[in-house]
Amino acid sequence: MSKANNESAMLFKPFLIAGMVILAFGIVCIWIGSSFISIREEADGFKIIGLRFLVGGAISISLGFIAKHFLLIKYLWKQRIWSRNRSEESNFSNWYKP
């Protein structure tokens, strides 16, 4: 395994585990807000906090997958975006050859 792949694999596990913990906490907050609290305003607050934790956990897991597959994403991005520019550059790249 190369150094770049090893570093990206090292970032994947912490992001994944942190995201799962945050998702679990968000689910618990929503569950507490919907079933245990009788005051309506406090229950709504727990639901809002739970939704924010769900979004944060999903972002953390997404960052983990991006870190793991960064080289593949970078390669695909270059193939898709800069393929059009390469054809334009090839028309004029052979004009000057020392």
C-alpha positions in Angstrom: 0.0 0.0 0.0 1.4 3.4 -1.0 1.9 6.3 1.4 -1.1 8.2 0.0 -3.4 5.3 0.2 -2.3 4.5 3.8 -2.9 8.1 4.9 -6.4 8.2 3.3 -7.2 4.8 4.9 -6.1 6.2 8.2 -8.5 9.1 7.9 -11.5 6.9 6.9 -11.9 5.0 10.1 -12.0 8.1 12.5 -14.4 9.9 10.3 -16.6 6.9 10.0 -16.7 6.1 13.7 -17.2 9.8 14.6 -20.1 10.0 12.1 -21.7 6.9 13.5 -21.5 8.2 17.1 -22.9 11.6 16.1 -25.7 9.9 14.1 -26.6 7.7 17.1 -26.6 10.7 19.4 -28.9 12.5 16.9 -31.3 9.6 16.8 -31.4 9.5 20.7 -32.1 13.2 20.8 -35.0 12.9 18.4 -36.3 9.8 20.3 -36.2 11.7 23.6 -37.8 14.7 22.0 -40.7 12.8 20.5 -41.5 10.4 23.4 -40.2 11.4 26.8 -40.6 15.1 27.2 -44.1 16.4 27.8 -43.4 20.2 27.3 -43.9 21.0 23.7 -41.2 23.7 23.3 -38.4 21.5 24.9 -39.4 18.6 22.7 -39.1 20.7 19.6 -35.7 21.8 20.8 -34.5 18.2 21.2 -35.8 17.4 17.7 -34.0 20.3 16.2 -30.8 19.4 18.0 -31.2 15.8 16.9 -31.6 16.8 13.2 -28.5 18.9 13.4 -26.6 16.0 14.8 -27.9 13.8 12.0 -26.7 16.2 9.4 -23.3 16.5 11.1 -22.9 12.7 11.3 -23.8 12.4 7.6 -21.3 15.0 6.7 -18.6 13.3 8.8 -19.2 10.0 7.1 -19.2 11.6 3.7 -15.8 13.3 4.5 -14.5 9.9 5.5 -15.5 8.3 2.2 -14.1 11.3 0.3 -10.8 11.0 2.1 -10.7 7.2 1.4 -11.4 7.6 -2.3 -9.7 10.9 -2.9 -7.3 9.7 -5.5 -10.1 8.1 -7.5 -12.3 11.2 -7.2 -9.4 13.4 -8.3 -8.7 11.3 -11.3 -12.3 11.2 -12.4 -12.6 15.0 -11.9 -9.6 15.6 -14.1 -11.0 13.3 -16.8 -14.3 15.0 -16.8 -13.5 18.6 -16.4 -10.2 19.1 -18.2 -10.8 16.7 -21.1 -12.4 19.6 -23.0 -9.5 21.9 -22.4 -6.9 19.4 -23.6 -8.5 19.2 -27.0 -8.3 23.0 -27.3 -4.7 23.1 -26.2 -3.6 20.4 -28.6 -4.5 22.6 -31.6 -1.8 25.1 -30.7 0.7 23.1 -28.6 2.8 22.1 -31.6 3.4 25.5 -33.0 6.8 26.2 -31.4 9.3 23.4 -31.0 12.8 24.5 -30.2 
